[in-house]
């Protein structure tokens, strides 16, 4: 048991160090841009169709905007990507088989989607209705797939963090997310 814990600890350390020390190259940027376009073309129209998204600029001060951008970079984005991608998925240098990547990618995706309603139930209670909605969970699943591909292709934490952060900020600041999470008055919900 002690040996297994030691091996698990070594694997976690290896994956964290590797993902943080692997920087974005030109091929990674191509993947980031491609995945951004794919998510934008699929997720945004779907979000509007399902009623989760609407064009709405958050009515907040510059100070709150900057604070929100910094906080969301750390929690949820970097923390979620470190756990759901870096710790759960084989790093590129591990040269895992396609089957192994598929298996761990599926497990990671299921946990990522399930995590959101649990997070709202226990920690972010004002997000409960949103985080439990079919529309939100569908977009979270698509985002999870995009971030998983970005991580598996690059072996770096930075591509999924960039993608996740851009979409979280876009949702909060321009697509009605800030109002939803802060219970601001709305004419139609």
C-alpha positions in Angstrom: 0.0 0.0 0.0 2.8 2.4 0.9 4.6 1.6 -2.3 1.4 2.2 -4.4 0.9 5.6 -2.6 4.6 6.5 -3.3 4.1 5.6 -7.0 0.9 7.6 -7.2 2.6 10.6 -5.6 5.5 10.3 -8.0 3.1 10.1 -11.0 1.2 13.2 -9.8 4.5 15.1 -9.3 5.8 14.0 -12.7 2.5 15.1 -14.5 2.3 18.4 -12.7 6.0 19.4 -13.3 5.8 18.2 -17.0 2.6 20.0 -17.8 3.8 23.3 -16.3 7.3 23.1 -17.8 6.0 22.3 -21.3 5.5 25.6 -23.1 3.2 26.3 -26.0 4.8 25.9 -29.4 3.5 27.0 -32.9 1.7 23.6 -33.3 0.0 24.1 -30.0 -1.2 27.6 -31.0 -2.7 26.1 -34.2 -4.6 23.5 -32.0 -5.7 26.3 -29.6 -7.1 28.4 -32.4 -8.7 25.4 -34.2 -10.4 24.2 -30.9 -11.5 27.8 -30.1 -13.1 28.0 -33.5 -14.8 24.6 -33.2 -16.1 25.4 -29.7 -17.3 28.8 -30.9 -19.1 27.3 -33.9 -20.7 24.5 -32.0 -21.1 25.7 -28.4 -22.1 29.3 -28.8 -25.1 28.7 -31.2 -26.1 25.7 -29.1 -25.9 27.8 -25.9 -28.2 30.4 -27.5 -30.6 27.7 -28.8 -30.8 26.1 -25.3 -31.4 29.4 -23.7 -28.2 29.5 -21.6 -26.5 32.3 -23.5 -27.6 35.7 -24.5 -25.8 38.8 -25.6 -25.4 40.8 -22.4 -22.4 42.8 -21.3 -21.9 42.5 -17.5 -22.5 45.9 -15.9 -19.5 46.0 -13.6 -16.6 48.3 -12.9 -13.2 47.9 -14.4 -11.9 46.9 -10.9 -14.4 44.1 -10.6 -13.7 43.0 -14.2 -10.0 42.7 -13.5 -10.6 40.9 -10.1 -13.0 38.5 -11.8 -10.5 37.8 -14.6 -7.7 37.1 -12.1 -9.9 35.0 -9.7 -11.4 32.9 -12.5 -7.9 32.2 -13.9 -7.0 30.5 -10.6 -10.4 29.1 -9.6 -12.1 27.5 -11.5 -9.8 27.5 -14.6 -6.3 26.5 -13.4 -7.5 24.4 -10.6 -10.0 22.4 -12.7 -7.5 22.0 -15.6 -4.8 20.8 -13.1 -7.1 18.2 -11.7 -9.3 17.1 -14.6 -6.7 17.2 -17.3 -3.1 17.1 -15.8 -3.7 14.7 -12.9 -6.2 12.4 -14.6 -4.9 12.2 -18.2 -1.6 10.6 -19.3 0.9 13.2 -20.3 2.1 13.3 -23.9 5.6 12.1 -22.8 4.0 9.0 -21.3 3.1 7.8 -24.8 -0.1 6.2 -23.7 -2.1 4.2 -26.2 -5.2 5.7 -27.9 -7.3 3.3 -25.9 -5.7 4.5 -22.6 -6.2 8.2 -23.6 -9.8 7.5 -24.6 -10.5 5.7 -21.3 -9.0 8.4 -19.1 -10.4 11.1 -21.3 -13.9 9.7 -20.8 -13.4 9.3 -17.0 -12.1 12.9 -16.8 -15.0 14.2 -18.9 -17.7 12.5 -16.8 -16.1 13.8 -13.6 -15.7 17.3 -15.0 -19.4 17.4 -15.9 -20.6 15.9 -12.6 -18.3 18.2 -10.6 -20.2 21.3 -11.6 -23.6 20.5 -10.0 -21.8 19.2 -7.0 -19.8 22.4 -6.8 -23.0 24.4 -6.9 -24.7 22.2 -4.3 -21.9 22.5 -1.8 -20.0 25.7 -2.5 -21.6 28.1 -5.1 -25.3 27.9 -4.1 -26.3 30.8 -6.3 -25.1 28.8 -9.3 -27.3 25.8 -8.5 -30.0 26.4 -11.1 -27.4 27.2 -13.8 -24.9 24.5 -13.0 -27.7 21.9 -12.9 -29.2 22.9 -16.2 -29.0 20.7 -19.3 -27.8 23.6 -21.3 -24.9 24.4 -19.0 -23.9 20.7 -18.6 -23.9 20.2 -22.3 -21.6 23.2 -22.9 -19.4 22.0 -20.0 -19.1 18.6 -21.7 -18.1 20.3 -25.0 -15.6 22.5 -23.2 -14.3 19.4 -21.4 -13.7 17.6 -24.7 -12.0 20.7 -26.2 -9.7 21.1 -23.2 -8.9 17.3 -23.1 -7.9 17.4 -26.8 -5.8 20.5 -26.2 -4.0 18.9 -23.2 -3.4 15.5 -24.9 -2.0 17.1 -28.0 0.3 19.5 -26.2 1.2 17.8 -22.9 1.0 21.3 -21.5 -1.5 22.8 -19.0 -1.4 26.1 -20.8 -3.6 25.4 -23.9 -6.6 24.0 -21.9 -6.2 26.9 -19.4 -6.2 29.5 -22.2 -9.3 27.9 -23.8 -11.2 27.4 -20.6 -10.4 30.9 -19.3 -11.4 32.6 -22.6 -14.8 30.8 -22.6 -15.5 31.4 -18.9 -14.7 35.1 -19.2 -16.7 35.4 -22.4 -19.7 33.8 -20.8 -19.4 35.9 -17.6 -18.7 39.2 -19.3 -20.6 39.1 -22.6 -23.0 36.2 -22.7 -25.1 36.7 -19.5 -23.1 34.5 -17.1 -22.3 37.2 -14.6 -26.0 38.1 -14.1 -26.9 34.4 -13.8 -24.3 33.8 -11.1 -24.9 37.1 -9.2 -28.7 37.0 -9.4 -28.9 40.3 -11.1 -32.3 41.4 -12.2 -33.3 40.3 -15.7 -36.2 40.9 -18.0 -36.4 37.3 -19.2 -35.0 34.1 -17.8 
